[in-house]
Amino acid sequence: MAKVKADTRRSLTASLVALRRSKDNVNIRNVRSGHLKYMLIFPLAPVFANMQGALFSDSLQLFSLDAMTLMGSAYCIGAGALFAFTRTKNMAFFARLTALVTAAAFAVWLFMPESLLSLMMALVFTFGLGGCAACAAFAYTFILNNAERLLGAAAISLFFALSQLDAGLSLLSGYFSRVYLAVLILGTAICLSLYKKEDFTAVEGRPRASLNPAIKLTLYFFVAHYFVEIFYTYLPGSSSAAAQIANGSVGIFVVSLAVTLQLITRRSVWNMCNIFFIAMLLTYGLYFMPEGSALRSVARYIHGFEQMGYIAAYYLLGCVFKKHGDFRLFKLCLVIILPVSMLSYLIPGAISAYTPDSLPLAATLITAAVFIGFILLSPAYSKHLFAAEWSDAFRSVDMTEAVRKVEESDELEGLKLTPREKEVAALLLHGNDAKQIAAELTISVHTANFHIKNLYKKLDINKRSELFARLYPESFSL
């Protein structure tokens, strides 16, 4: 028993070291301007954070739940329920239709006085916005490459942080929340109306995927991120001007930090996940300090690191599902998980309604529990995601970059690769295995392995990770 415990500790320590050193390969040159409409995931922006006292008064409730809890729940249900009816062939049409209906419902709500009827209309447009979010999430996952996903999530985080700063400074006094939602829904309508049917056709031929460990680990962080972050929305003072300024100003810095970590230092997104959990744990822990104290004020600044979790969650989700998933599995996860995620609104909403003094304790305990779980899962994250030998999508490069790099290396080093070997090398760099290469090139798996063997022989390497190390040595430096 003692030996097992010692081995477990060594495994955990080794995994943590490997994860800290792991790197991603994100190149800004891979960004395609024509894909901006898929990068700007407006309907996935933090929609209701810190708005609970602005859109509706606390007195307006339904089933003893406040408006923000109900709207958040409608958003989650809409994402799952509406996406259940989509197919890759009708995705572009469905996205445009959902965006149009959502925009129309929002326009009606915008001019309604606060009442139970206006709350019902708000539930309609947030339900539709959830459907828009599902379409945007699908495009973000399967159409974009890693660099585009990172910058897309960062752009929406920056939009939200700037909006928070604007609200705190009262530049749009009394109208911020409605203006924010108007810009968000207008951006959603414009982007989704530009979706092209042909961009979704490539997803149809993907091989059938299963719910493997990589996807399960990704979903753990994605759902945990929502459950952890949403508690702050219900804490007292979280929507005050001072809190908005603190969140917005630090949020802008955090977005810049996240982009720097990925594009310049190329540190793994695993580091971003840990920074998010630590920041949220500190935020909730400091909420035990008296209101008006310096430490309580510090908590509001630290909470700006919520943007780190948002970027990491969506970037990680997109990378892993594009590598390991398909449309059927993506839909299954979305249809099940997003409606279940409404619990992330219902739980803190119920606590806020019945035992508001327990919110800081509940937030701290839940954050600590999921963070401990995340750390204990480090060996699994190392094996199946961040430090895995080509089981992940993080070290793979976009095909345009892969083809360019292979051609460049062939010319500079005189490798004399055949056209087919160049294709195989590019696909290997993109993260494909022999079976996927065979399907892509319409050849047998035996033939694909034959070309891979010849390629390795010419490069004097033995495995795929060595191919990446040979062509991208800078990504393996510490």
N, C-alpha and C positions, 0 to 999 in steps of 0.2 A: 504493500500500500504506500509506504514512504517513497519507494522508487517511482511509483506512478505519479505521485504528487510532484516529485522533483523533476521528472520528465515533462510534466505539464507546465511547470514554472519556466523551465528552459525553453520549451516550445513557444510559450507566450512572449518571453523576453526576446527570443530570436525573431519572432514575427513582428514585434514592435520595432525592432531595429531595422529589419528589412523594409517595413512599410514606411518608416521615416525617411529612408534613403531612396525609396522608389520614385521614379520620375515619369512624367507624361511627355508626349511629343506633340505639342500644339504649335503650329506655324501659322502666323497671321497671313502669310501669302496664299494660304488655302481658302481664304474667304472669297466667296463669289457674290458680287454685288447684286446679281439677279435673284439671289435667294434671301434678300433682305426681308421680304414679306413673310418668310418662314422663320426668320431669326427674331423678329419683333413679336414675342409671344404676349401681347397685351392682355388677353383673357386669363393668362396664368399669373399676372402680376398680383402682388399681395392686395387683395380687393378690399377687405373689411377691417384691416388692422387699424386700430386707434380711431375708428369712426363711430364707435358705439354711442357717443353723445352728440353726434353732429347730424346724422341723417334723420334720426327719430328720437323723440324724448323718451326717457325711461318709463313714463306712464303708459306708453303704447305697447301692449303685450298681447300675446295670443297663446293660449294653453299655458299660461304662467311663464312664458319664455319671452325674452326681449327681442327686439327687431333684428339685432345683429346675429343672434343665435339662429333665428329662423331663416334669415337671408343666407347665412353661411351654409346651413343645412340644405336649403333649396339649390344652392350652387353645386354642392357635392352630388345631390341626387340627380340634378340635371345632367351633369357630366356623365354619369353612368347610364341613366335611362335613355338619353338621346343618342349617345354613341352606340348603343346596342343595335340601332337600326341602320348603321352605316356599313358600307362596303368600300373597298379601295376604288371601285369603278365609279361610285357616286360621291366620293369624299369631297371633291371640289364643289359640286353642286350643293351638297348638304351643308357644307361650311358657309357658303354664300347665303343660303336660305335661313339658317339659324342666326347668322349675324344680322340679317335684315329684320327678322322677327324681334330679336333682342333689342335692336336699335329703336324699332317702332314702339315697343312696350316701354322702353326707357324714356322716350320723348313724351309719351302720355303721362308717365309718373312724374316727370320733371316739373310739370305745371299743375300738379294736384296738391291741394292743401293736405297737411298731415291728418290722417284719419285711418280707420281700419281698412277702408277701401284702397287708400294709397299704399298701405302695407301689403295688401294682396297683390297690387300691381307690381310692387317692388319684388315680391316673391316670383312673379312671372318673369321679369327681365333677368333676375339673378339665376333662375332655372335655365333660361336660354343661354345666359353667359356661361354657365357650366357646360352646356353642349358645345359652345364655341371653344371653350378651354380644351375639351377632349379632342376636337379636330386639330387645334393648334399644337397640342402635345404630340399627336401622331405625326404631323408634318415635321415638328421639331426633332423628333426621334429618328425617323426613317429617311428623311430627305437631306438633312444637314450633315456636315462633317464635324469633327471635334472642335475645330477652331470656331466655326460658325455657331455651334451650340454655346460655347463659352461666352463669346461676345454677345450673343443674343440674350442670354440670361443676365449678363452684366448690364446690358443696355436697359432692360426692364427694371433691374434693381436700382440703377442710377435714376431712372424716371421716378420711381417710388420715393427714393431718398430726397430728390429735389422737391418733390411734391410735399413731403413731410416738412422740409425746411420752409417752404413757401407758406404752409399752413401755420407753422409756429410764428413766423414773422408777420402774419396777418396781411400779406400783400393782397390777398383776395378775401378780405374780412367778411366772414359770414357765408361765403359761397364756396369755400375750398372743396369740401367733400363732394358737392354736386359737380363742380368743375372737374375735379379729379376723375370722377366716374364718367363724365361726359367725354373727356379726352380719351380715357381708357376704352370706352365703348366705340367711339369714333375711330380710334386706331385699330380696334378689332375689326370693325366693319370694312375699313379700307383694305387691311392686310388680307382678310379672308376672302374678300371679293376678287382679289388678284390671284388666288390659288388656281393652278393649272392642272387639268385632268391628267395630262401626260407625265407630270412629275410624280404621280402616284402609281403609275403602271409598273415601275421597276419593283415595287414591293410585292406584287402579286406572285411572282415566281420564286419567292424565297422558300427554302425547304421548311417542312413542319418542325416547329420548335417545341421544347418541353420546358417545364418550370424547373430549371437546373439551379444549383447552389448560387451561381453568380447572380441570377435574377432575384432569388430569395433574399440574398444579402443586400442587394440594391433596394429592394422594396422595404426592408427593415429600416434603413436610414431614411428613406423617403417618407414613410408613414410616421416614424419617430420624430422627424423634423417638424411635421405639422403639429403633432400632439404637444411637443415641447414649446413651440413658438406661440401657439394660439393663446396660452394662458396669460401672456402679457397683456393682451387686448382687454382682459377683464379686470386687471389690477387697477386700484384707485390711482388717479392722476396720470394714467398712461396716455390720455388724449389731451392733456393740458398743453399750453403753448410751450412751456419750458421743455416738456418731454418730447414734443414734436421737433423742436430745434435740436435737442440733443441727439435724437434718433437720426434726423436728417443729415446733420453735419458729420457725425461719425459714420453714417451709412455711406456717404460719398467717399470718405477715406477708405472704408472697407472694400467697396467695389474696386477702387484703384489697387488696393492690396491684393485682392483675389486675382485680378488680371495680371499683376506683376508676378505673383507666385507661379502662375501657369505659363505665361509667355516668356518671361525672362529667366527666372530661376528654374522653371519647369518642374517644380516640386509637385508631388502627387496630390490629387484632390483629397486623399485620405487626411492630409494635414489640415485642409479646410474644414473637414467634418469635425475634427477634434477641436479646432479653434471655436467653432460654433457651439459645441456642447459646453466647453469650459466657460465661454462668455455667458451663455444662458444660465448656467449653474451659479455663476457669480452674480448675475442680475437678480435672480430670485432669492439668493441668499442674502443680498444686501437689502432686500425689501423687508426684512425683519427689523431693520433700523427705523427709528422714529421718523415720522413724516416731517419734512423740513430739514432733516439733518444732511450733512455733507455727503455721507455715504449713500443715503437714499438718492441723492442727486447723481452720484457717480453711477449708480445702477442704471439710470436712464441713458447715460452715455454708452455704457458697456452694451446695452441692448441693441445698439446700432449694428452689432456684429450678427444680427439676424440675417442681414444680407449675405453673409458668408454661407450660412446654411441654405438659403434659397438658391444661390448659384450652384453650390455643390450638389444639392438634391436633384435639380433638373439636368445638370451636366452629366452627373453619374447615371441617372435614369436613361437619358438619351444614348449615351455611349454603350451601355450594357445591353439595352434592348435591341439596338441596331446590330450588335455583334451576335447576340444569342437568341433573340426573339423573332417573332413574325406577327402578322396582323391579327391572327386568331388569338394568340397568347396575349398580345398587347390589349386587345379588346376585352378578353376575359378578366385580366387583372384590373383594367380600368372600370369595367362595369361592376365588379365586386368591391374593389378597394375604395373607390371614391365615395360611393354611398355609405360604406362603413366609416369612412373618414369624417362623416358628419358628427360622429361621436366626439371628434376633437373640438367641435363647437358646443355640443350638448352637455358634455361633462363639465367644463369650466362655467358654462352658462347656468347649469343647475346649481353648482356650488356657489356661484355669485348671487343667485336668487335666494338661496336658503341659508347658507353659512358663509357669507362673504369674507369673514375673518380667517377662514381656512384656506383661502386661495394661495397665499404665498407658500404655505406648508405643502399643499398639494402640488403646486408647480415645482417646488424644489425636490420633493420626493420622486415625482415622475421623471424629471430631468436626470436626477442622479441614477435612477434605476435603468433608464434606457442608455445612458452613457456607460455605465458599468457593463451592461450587456454588449454594447458596441466594442468596448475594450476586450472583453472576454472572447469575443468572436474574431479577434485579430488573427489567429492562425488560419481561420477560414477565409477571412478577407485577403490574407497574404496568398493563400493557396489558389483561390478561385478568381481573384480580381487583380489587386494592385501589383503583386509580385509574382503572379503566375507566369509561367513560360508560354506566352502567346495564347493564353485562354482569355485574355482581355482585349478591349478595344482601345486602351489608353496609349499603348506604344505603337499601335498601327497608325499609318499616315493616310491622308487622302490619296485617291488614285492618281490625280493629276501630279501631286508631289512625288508619289512613288515612281511613276513612269519617268519623270524628269531625273530623279536621282539615279535610277538604274542606267539610263542613257548616259548620264554624266560620268558615272563610275566606269562604265564599259569603255567609253572613249578615253578617259584619263589613264586607266590602268591597263588598257589593251587586253581586256578579258576575252574578246572574240565570242561574245554570247550570240546565240542564234535568236531570231525574232521571237520564237516560241519561248525560249529560256528567259528573254526579257519580260515577256508577258507573265510568266510564272513567277519571276522575281518580284515584279510589281504587285502581284496578287498576294504573295507571301508577306510583303511589307504592309499590305493593307489588312493583314490579319487572317487571311483565308487559309484553311487547311486543304489537304489533298482532295477531299471529297468536294469541297466548295469550288476549288479550282477546276476540277473536272466538269462540274455543272456549268461554270462560267464560260469555259472554252469549248464546251460540247465535245469532250474527249472522255475516255475511260479513266477510272481511278488508277488503273495500272499504268497507263500512259502518263498521267500526271505525276505519279511517283517516279517514273523513269526520267522525266525532265527535271524534277527536283533533285534527284540523285546526281545527274550530270552537272546541274548548276552548282551544287555543293562541292563537287569534285573540282570544278574550275576555280572556285573561290577558296578552296582548301579549308572548308568548314564542315561541321558535322550535324548541325541542327539549326532550326529557324532563328532562335535567339541570337546565334552567332552572325547570321545574315544581317540582322538589324544592327548589331554591334559593329560590324564591318563597315556598313554604309552610314551609320549615325553614331560614331564613337562619342560625340559630345553629349548624347543623351544618357550615357552610362557613367559619365564622370560624376564624382561626388561634389 
